[in-house]
Each structure stands twice: as structure tokens, then as C-alpha cells.
């Protein structure tokens, strides 16, 4: 049977392949991708205003992608995988083992498995339906959605939308924290930290004058929305990710980092929340029951009973455990993984994401064209910011954020490899 790899096809060959597979495949695949890129707003609209479809719509998209992938596999389509996909498979298999080991409480184990693995499944299906030349359009749609979400967040701040008292401490003077369709200001902060460097990269990459101005303005609006979430974790994660990318690739990016840091520091509410971190009272409360440090210590205690495999899926640190009165949120996704799946699970999980970052870094390093390289670096910075933010929040517990993370990482890898393979090797790349 003839094998077809989209990444290795010439553009003139791809429509013929699509025609052979049928127009329905093209249409379903296209709209499935659009649904994933606009996931946050669709999920919010259907989940909170479209019952009963709100809780199942993403499953329908997953089933559509499975059907498309299966039919294209039968037709001979063989996507080329990346190194990190092997670790993703290893993590899914490991969680599957924990699922069967926890069948004494099957519903909890199954829900815990779904929470940890569900969004990763899209990674193996997207390469069957996305073509490298589609990525730029998908990034434009995703960037536009993020800008609109940021505008909505700024509007919330102007209108002083009420927020739960638990979102601020008694010593803070913050009157509102924006959240838009992300429901939580922490998740909104994570989404802005992911998308801001991507949109900045698009502003530098595009040759269209009006799009360049749109994305440049959008970068500022998204950055403002991030600041107005007053989410310290997201802000520090973005600053640290830009710092690391700057030191690794191009120290001229430190100028952008300096501007971000200065703007953040001189915004009074942000300054107050940052200063609060250096207060002895804050650390004292964090070490008490219910505080972040106490929760992280609990994760260690949970793991210590079974160091290699933890207490089992869904039994600590996340939404499943909280819903079943088995514990509270760990406020650290890595602590959740440690408590639930032990040292072995945490090692595989962290290795998977480090391999993903390595693949993205290699892709960026291979780019000869400066505009392409900076767009790739925007993707790297956004993905890295989410990983850093997970150290102080359960970012991956929220499906719109988790799926967006895996979606954009996959899109950048597919597109970046295709561009690099059709251009001369970067003389500074280690393969030279």
C-alpha cells in the first residue's frame, strides 16, 4: 500500500490526496481544527449556555478526528512523529496501568485517567488532518480569539465585575480580577501567558502591514489582560520563560523582557501582590493547613506510602479528588502527579514535556529565516510559560488550557519541521 506523509508532500499533491479521501473528510477535518483552536470560547458557550451538549461536544470532535485518522491511515497516510510522541505514549500506557490497578474504585480511577490523558490523545490525531500550510491560518484564528478574549477581560476590569472574595487576600486592595470565558483569573492568566508571545511572534512574522499592526496591538492588549488578572504565577512564568528563551537564542529579546518587567512592577495592584510574596505573613499562611506549601508537603506524604506509583489516579490533588472528598487542589500540577502516580509517574510526565520542549527548541534552531525563527520562539516561550505556571497552579486541570497547550505545541512542530526541511540548514544549528 502506498504511504503518504503530508509533511513530505508538495502543495500541488495535497489537494489530490484530499480529493481521493473525499470532500466530507476535508470539511470535517477543517471544522474540527477550527473547533480546537477556538476551544475556550466554544467550551464556555456550550458548557454554560448550551446544556446538554456542553459536556460532550469535545468528545464528538475527538470521535470525528479518530474516524478521520482511521480512514486516512487505511488510505496510507502515515504522519511523521516527533521524539516526544514516544514519551507521550509511555505516559498514556503508564496511566492505563494505574487505571487497571485502581479498579477497586473504578469510577474514580476512570475519571482520574480521563483527566490526565484525554487532552494528550489529540496530539496523535491532529497530524492526520492538519497540513503544514494550514498552520499559519490556524494561528491567525487562535490569535484573534485570544485578542478578543483579552479585550473582554479589559472590559471586565473597566466595569469592575464582581469576583469571589477568595480570589484576593484580606491585605490586598485589588477590586477585580479579569477572567473572561476562562472562568478563573488564574486560567485566564495562563491563557494570556501562552498566547501573548505567540501573537508577538505573529506580529514580527507577518508581511501584511495591517495584520502586523493588529497583532502588535493585540500583544499589548493580551499583556494588559494578563496584568489585570493579577495572577502572580502566570506573570512570573511568562517573565521567566522569555528570560530563558532570550538567554538561549537571542539576548536582544531581553529588551522586551525589561519592558514587561517595568510595566508590571509599576502597576500598583501588581506591585502589591508581588510585594506580598516577600511578606513573612504570606509564607506563614502558606505553611499552615490549606496553604500552598502545606499542600505540597501533603503530596510528598501521599507519595511516600507508595513511592513508585502513588495513591492512584483521581485520589489526590485535583478536581476528581476534590469532588469525591479525597483531598483539595494541590496548587501545583507536578505535586498532583507525584501524589497520584508516584516518582515513576512524575518522571515520565516531566520527561515527556522536556522532550516536547527539546523538539520545539531544535525546530526553532533550524530556522534560517529570522521571521520564522522568532515566531517559533514565541511558541516556545508560550509553551514554557504554561509548564512553569503549572508549578504553582493546576493549569492542566482545566481542559481549555490543557488542550490549547498540546494543540499549539503540535501545530508549531508540524509547521516548523516542514519549513526547516525546505530551507538550507541554519549555520548555527548543532547539526551543521
C-alpha positions in Angstrom: 0.0 0.0 0.0 1.3 3.4 -0.9 2.1 5.6 2.1 1.5 9.3 2.2 3.1 11.8 4.6 1.6 15.3 4.5 4.8 16.9 5.7 6.7 15.4 2.7 4.2 16.2 0.0 4.4 19.1 -2.4 1.5 21.6 -2.1 0.3 20.5 -5.5 -0.1 17.0 -4.4 -2.1 17.6 -1.3 -5.4 18.5 -2.9 -5.3 15.3 -5.0 -4.9 13.3 -1.8 -7.8 15.2 -0.2 -9.9 14.6 -3.3 -9.2 10.9 -3.1 -10.3 10.8 0.5 -13.5 12.7 -0.2 -14.8 16.2 0.3 -16.5 15.2 3.6 -13.2 14.4 5.1 -11.8 17.8 4.2 -14.8 19.6 5.6 -15.0 17.6 8.8 -11.3 17.9 9.4 -11.2 21.6 8.8 -14.1 22.4 11.2 -12.7 20.0 13.8 -9.4 22.0 13.8 -11.4 25.3 13.9 -13.2 23.9 17.0 -10.0 23.1 18.7 -8.3 26.4 18.0 -11.4 28.3 19.3 -11.9 25.7 22.2 -12.0 28.2 25.1 -15.0 30.3 23.8 -16.9 27.3 22.3 -16.5 25.3 25.6 -17.6 28.3 27.7 -20.6 28.9 25.4 -21.8 25.3 25.2 -20.9 24.3 28.8 -22.6 27.2 30.5 -25.3 28.1 27.9 -25.8 25.0 25.8 -26.7 22.1 28.1 -26.8 19.1 27.5 -24.3 19.3 24.6 -21.8 21.4 26.7 -20.3 18.4 28.4 -20.0 16.1 25.3 -19.2 18.4 22.4 -15.4 17.9 22.7 -15.9 14.2 22.7 -17.7 14.5 19.4 -14.8 16.4 18.0 -12.4 13.6 19.3 -14.6 10.9 17.7 -14.6 12.8 14.4 -10.8 13.1 14.5 -10.5 9.4 15.4 -12.7 8.5 12.4 -10.6 10.8 10.1 -7.3 9.4 11.4 -8.5 5.8 11.0 -9.7 6.3 7.4 -6.6 8.2 6.4 -4.4 5.5 8.0 -6.2 2.9 5.9 -5.7 5.1 2.9 -1.9 5.0 3.5 -1.4 8.3 5.3 1.5 8.0 7.8 2.3 11.2 9.7 5.9 11.5 10.9 6.1 11.6 14.6 8.4 13.6 16.9 10.7 12.3 19.6 8.3 13.5 22.4 5.5 11.4 21.0 7.2 8.3 22.3 7.2 9.6 25.8 3.6 10.7 25.4 2.7 7.1 24.5 4.7 5.8 27.5 2.8 8.2 29.8 -0.6 7.1 28.4 0.4 3.4 28.9 1.6 4.0 32.4 -1.7 5.8 33.3 -3.6 2.9 31.7 -1.7 0.6 34.1 -2.6 2.7 37.1 -6.3 2.7 35.8 -6.4 -1.1 36.0 -4.5 -1.2 39.3 -7.2 1.1 40.8 -10.3 -0.8 39.8 -11.3 -1.2 43.4 -12.8 2.3 42.8 -13.4 2.1 39.1 -15.3 5.4 38.6 -12.6 7.4 40.4 -9.8 5.7 38.6 -11.6 6.1 35.2 -12.3 9.8 35.8 -8.7 10.4 37.0 -7.4 8.6 33.9 -9.6 10.8 31.7 -8.4 14.0 33.4 -4.8 13.1 32.9 -4.8 11.6 29.5 -7.8 12.9 27.5 -6.2 16.0 26.0 -3.0 14.2 25.1 -5.0 11.9 22.7 -5.5 14.9 20.4 -1.7 15.0 19.8 -1.8 11.7 17.9 -4.8 12.7 15.8 -4.0 16.2 14.7 -1.1 15.2 12.4 -3.6 13.2 10.3 -5.8 16.2 9.5 -3.5 19.3 9.6 -1.1 20.2 6.8 1.9 22.5 7.3 0.4 25.2 5.1 -2.8 25.2 7.3 -0.9 26.2 10.4 -0.5 29.9 9.7 -4.3 30.3 9.2 -5.0 28.3 12.4 -2.5 30.5 14.3 -4.3 33.6 13.0 -7.6 32.3 14.2 -6.3 31.4 17.6 -4.5 34.8 18.0 -7.7 36.6 17.0 -9.7 34.7 19.6 -7.1 35.4 22.3 -7.1 39.2 21.4 -11.0 39.2 21.7 -10.8 37.4 25.0 -8.2 39.9 26.3 -10.5 42.8 25.2 -13.4 41.2 27.1 -11.1 40.9 30.1 -10.1 44.6 30.0 -13.8 45.4 29.7 -14.5 43.4 32.8 -11.9 45.4 34.7 -13.3 48.7 33.5 -16.8 47.6 34.6 -15.4 46.3 37.9 -17.0 42.9 37.5 -17.5 41.3 41.0 -15.3 38.4 41.9 -15.4 35.8 44.8 -13.7 37.1 48.0 -11.4 34.0 47.9 -9.6 35.4 44.9 -7.8 38.0 47.0 -6.4 38.1 50.5 -7.6 40.4 53.2 -4.4 42.5 52.9 -4.9 43.2 49.2 -6.5 46.3 47.6 -7.5 44.5 44.3 -11.1 45.4 43.4 -11.5 42.9 40.5 -9.5 40.3 38.6 -10.4 39.6 35.0 -11.3 36.1 33.8 -13.5 36.4 30.7 -14.5 33.0 29.2 -11.8 31.2 31.1 -13.9 31.3 34.3 -10.9 31.6 36.6 -8.4 34.5 36.7 -5.6 32.0 37.1 -6.6 30.2 34.0 -7.1 33.5 32.2 -3.6 34.4 33.2 -2.2 31.1 31.9 -4.0 31.5 28.6 -2.6 35.0 28.2 0.9 33.8 29.1 0.6 31.1 26.4 -0.8 33.4 23.7 1.0 36.7 24.2 4.4 35.6 22.9 2.7 33.7 20.1 0.9 36.8 19.0 4.1 38.9 19.3 5.8 36.3 17.1 3.0 36.6 14.5 3.4 40.4 14.6 7.0 40.0 13.7 6.4 37.2 11.2 3.6 38.5 9.0 4.4 40.7 6.0 0.9 42.1 5.8 1.0 45.7 7.1 -2.4 45.7 8.7 -2.0 42.2 10.3 1.3 43.3 11.7 -0.4 46.3 13.4 -3.3 44.2 14.5 -1.0 41.6 16.2 1.3 44.2 17.7 -1.7 46.0 19.3 -3.1 42.6 20.2 0.1 41.7 22.0 -0.3 44.8 24.2 -3.9 44.1 24.9 -3.2 40.5 25.9 -0.3 41.6 28.1 -2.6 44.2 29.7 -5.2 41.5 30.3 -2.5 39.2 31.8 -1.6 42.0 34.2 -5.2 42.6 35.1 -5.7 39.0 36.1 -3.2 39.9 39.0 -2.1 36.3 38.7 1.5 36.2 40.0 2.2 32.7 38.8 1.3 33.5 35.2 3.2 36.7 35.2 6.4 35.2 36.7 6.0 32.2 34.3 5.9 34.5 31.3 8.9 36.6 32.5 11.0 33.5 33.3 10.1 31.8 30.0 11.1 34.9 28.0 14.3 35.2 30.0 15.2 31.6 29.3 14.4 31.8 25.6 16.4 35.1 25.4 19.4 33.6 27.0 19.3 30.5 24.9 18.6 32.1 21.5 18.8 35.9 21.3 19.7 38.2 24.1 18.1 41.1 22.2 14.8 39.7 23.5 15.8 40.9 26.9 14.7 44.3 25.9 11.1 43.1 25.6 11.5 41.3 28.9 12.8 44.6 30.6 9.7 46.5 29.3 7.4 43.8 30.6 9.0 43.7 34.0 9.0 47.5 34.4 5.3 47.8 33.3 4.3 45.0 35.7 6.2 46.4 38.6 4.8 49.9 38.3 1.2 48.8 38.2 0.2 49.4 41.8 -2.1 46.3 42.4 0.5 44.1 40.7 3.3 45.7 42.7 1.3 45.0 45.9 0.7 41.3 45.0 4.4 40.8 44.2 5.4 42.6 47.4 3.0 40.3 49.3 5.2 37.3 48.3 8.1 38.7 50.4 5.9 39.1 53.5 6.6 36.7 56.3 2.9 36.5 56.9 2.3 35.1 53.4 4.8 32.3 53.9 3.5 31.6 57.4 0.0 31.2 56.0 1.3 29.1 53.1 2.8 26.6 55.6 -0.4 26.3 57.5 -3.2 23.8 56.7 -4.7 24.8 53.3 -1.7 26.8 52.2 0.4 26.1 49.2 3.4 24.8 51.0 1.3 22.6 53.2 -0.4 21.1 50.1 2.9 20.4 48.5 4.1 18.6 51.7 0.9 16.6 51.6 1.7 15.5 48.1 5.0 14.1 49.4 3.3 12.4 52.3 0.8 10.8 49.9 3.5 9.5 47.6 5.7 8.2 50.4 3.2 5.4 51.2 3.9 4.0 47.7 6.9 5.9 46.3 6.9 4.4 42.8 3.1 4.5 42.0 1.5 7.0 44.4 -2.1 6.6 45.8 -3.7 6.1 42.4 -5.4 8.2 39.7 -8.0 10.6 40.9 -7.2 10.2 44.5 -5.1 13.3 45.2 -4.6 17.0 44.4 -7.1 17.6 41.6 -10.7 18.0 40.6 -11.6 14.3 40.9 -10.2 14.0 44.4 -11.9 17.3 45.4 -15.3 16.2 44.0 -15.0 12.9 45.9 -13.9 14.4 49.2 -10.5 12.7 48.9 -8.5 15.9 49.0 -8.2 19.5 47.8 -6.4 21.0 44.9 -2.6 20.8 45.3 -2.0 24.2 43.6 0.9 22.5 41.8 0.2 20.1 39.0 3.5 18.3 39.4 2.6 17.7 43.1 -0.7 16.3 41.9 1.1 13.9 39.6 3.6 13.0 42.3 0.8 12.2 44.8 -1.3 10.2 42.4 1.3 8.3 40.3 4.4 8.5 42.4 8.0 9.1 41.4 7.7 6.9 38.4 4.7 8.8 37.1 6.2 12.2 37.7 9.5 11.2 36.0 7.6 10.0 32.8 5.4 13.1 32.9 8.3 15.6 33.2 10.4 13.7 30.7 7.5 13.9 28.2 7.3 17.7 28.5 11.1 18.1 28.4 11.2 16.1 25.2 8.5 18.3 23.8 10.5 21.4 24.6 13.6 19.8 23.1 11.8 19.1 19.9 10.5 22.7 19.8 13.9 24.2 20.6 15.5 22.1 17.8 12.8 23.2 15.4 13.5 26.9 16.2 17.2 26.5 16.0 16.9 25.0 12.5 15.1 28.1 11.1 17.2 30.2 8.7 14.6 32.9 8.2 14.6 35.3 11.1 10.9 35.9 10.9 10.1 32.2 11.1 12.6 31.7 13.9 11.0 34.4 16.1 7.5 33.1 15.5 8.8 29.6 16.6 10.4 31.2 19.7 7.1 32.8 20.5 5.6 29.3 20.5 8.4 28.0 22.7 8.0 30.9 25.2 4.3 30.4 25.4 4.6 26.6 26.0 7.4 27.0 28.5 5.3 29.6 30.4 2.5 27.1 30.8 4.9 24.5 32.2 6.4 26.9 34.7 2.9 28.2 35.7 1.9 24.5 36.5 4.4 24.6 39.4 2.1 26.9 41.3 -1.4 26.1 39.8 -3.2 23.1 38.4 -3.3 24.7 35.0 -3.7 21.3 33.2 -6.8 20.5 35.2 -8.7 23.0 33.0 -9.4 21.4 29.7 -9.3 24.6 27.5 -5.8 25.3 28.8 -4.5 21.8 28.6 -5.8 21.2 25.1 -4.6 24.6 23.9 -1.1 23.7 25.2 -1.0 20.4 23.3 -2.7 21.9 20.2 -0.3 24.8 19.7 2.8 22.7 20.5 1.7 20.2 17.8 1.0 22.9 15.3 4.4 24.6 15.8 6.2 21.3 15.5 4.4 20.3 12.3 4.9 23.7 10.7 8.4 24.3 11.9 9.7 21.0 10.7 8.2 21.5 7.2 9.7 25.0 6.9 13.1 23.9 8.1 13.2 20.9 5.7 12.5 23.1 2.7 15.2 25.6 3.6 19.0 25.5 4.0 20.3 24.4 7.4 21.0 27.2 9.9 24.8 27.5 10.1 24.5 28.0 13.9 22.5 24.8 14.3 24.3 22.0 16.1 23.7 19.5 13.2 25.8 21.7 10.9 
